Amino acid sequence: MKKQNYRHAETIAIHSGVTGYPDRGAVAPPIYQTSTFQFRNTAHLNDVLSGKVEGDLYTRYSNPTQRAVEKTLAALEKTESAIVTGSGMAAITTTVLGLLKTGDVILTTADIYGGTYHLFHDFLPRLGISTLMIPSHDPRDLESAITPETKMIYVESPTNPLLNILPLREIARIGKAHGCITVIDNTFATPVNQTPSDFGIEIILHSATKYLGGHSDILAGAVTGPAKVIETLRNTLRILGPTLDPFAAWLMLRGIKTLAVRVHQQNTNAMKLAEYLSNHPKVRRVYYPGLPSHPNHELAKSQMKGFGGVVSFEIEGSGKDAATFVESVEMMAMAPSLGAVETLITQPVTTSHRSFTLEDRKRAGISESLVRIAVGIEHIEDLIADCERGFAALN
C-alpha cells in the first residue's frame, strides 16, 4: 500500500502508524503479548541493539504494538515522535524527571490536575525541583515570573476543572524567548479539537486513559514531541519502567480509531448540556468555553476546532447541595475520570482536587458547589432528564 500523508484526524486515527499486514492478510494489528524477544544469533542481536535493523529486545524497551500506537499518536499531534506509558501520571513524571534536574523551576498555573499538583508540591521538592504556581492566566504575568532557574512552562488548556483557555501561541513564544521547554497536558482537548504543535508548543501529554482509550478499560499515558526530546524521554522511561502493557497499547490503538466520531458527539452533547445548564435557575455559573459567556470564548474559537466534552457548573447553593445533585442522578456514574463513552460526574473538591489545600483551591477558583460532568455519547435528552432528577432532589 502506498504511503499517504493524511491531513484530517478522522483518517489519521485509522490509517496512520499501522498500514496493515499483507503477509498475513490481517486488517487489525496483532498484539505482541510478550515480555521478551529471541534472536537468530549474536550478529542479529548486535544489529538490533545498534539500530542497524528494526527489532525488539525486551518489552520494557520497545514492542511492535507500542510502536504502532506511538506512530499514530505522533501523526495525530503533528509531532515527530511519541512514547506511551503505563498511565497519564507516568507520562507526566517521565517528562519532568527526564528533562529537569536539581535547582530547576517549573512555572505553571493554579488550576492544574490534582495528581500533577501532588507531583509538583509533594514529590519534586525532595529532588530539589520547585514549582511556582501563577493564579493568573495572563501570559504577561507568566512571563514576569520567569527567572534564570525556570526551565519548564507546564500548562493545561482547557484546564481541569474550570476549563480556562490559555493562549498557546503566546506561551510558546515566551518559552522560546527564555529558553524554557513548553509542555501541555492536552487530555481535555484531544488532538481532534486542538493540536498544540500548530502554535509552537514542544511537548504534548495525554492521559490516554481518557479520550484516547475512550471506554474506561485501560490505564495509559502518552508523550509526543520532537524526536530528539522524545528519545531522551524514551531512555528515561526504560530506566523508570512505567511501561505500557502490549494489550493496553492494542486497546488504545483500537480506541483511537473511533476517537474522532466519539469526540465530535461529545462536543455536541456538551454544548447542548452547557446551554441547558446556563438557563437553569438552580445553576449559579457554567464553565464551558463553547458558551459566548465564557471569558475565553473568542480565544478558544481561535485555537480549537471543538470545545470538548467536559462541562463544569456551580450549583446555586452549598457544597452539600452539590453532593446531593451528584448523588441523585441515575444514569451518570459518580466516577473520577472523563473521556469515555458513558457520562461521568464528580464534585472536584472530593475527587480530582481533594489533595489541594483550602488556600490553593481558593486560588484556583474551585468551590465546594462546583460539579464537573464528563459528557459521554448518550442521547442528549436522556442526559438532560438525568440532570433534572438531580435538580429535583434539591427541593
Order of alpha helices (4+ residues) and beta strands (2+ residues): alpha-alpha-alpha-beta-alpha-beta-alpha-beta-alpha-beta-alpha-beta-alpha-beta-beta-alpha-alpha-alpha-beta-alpha-beta-alpha-beta-beta-alpha-beta-alpha
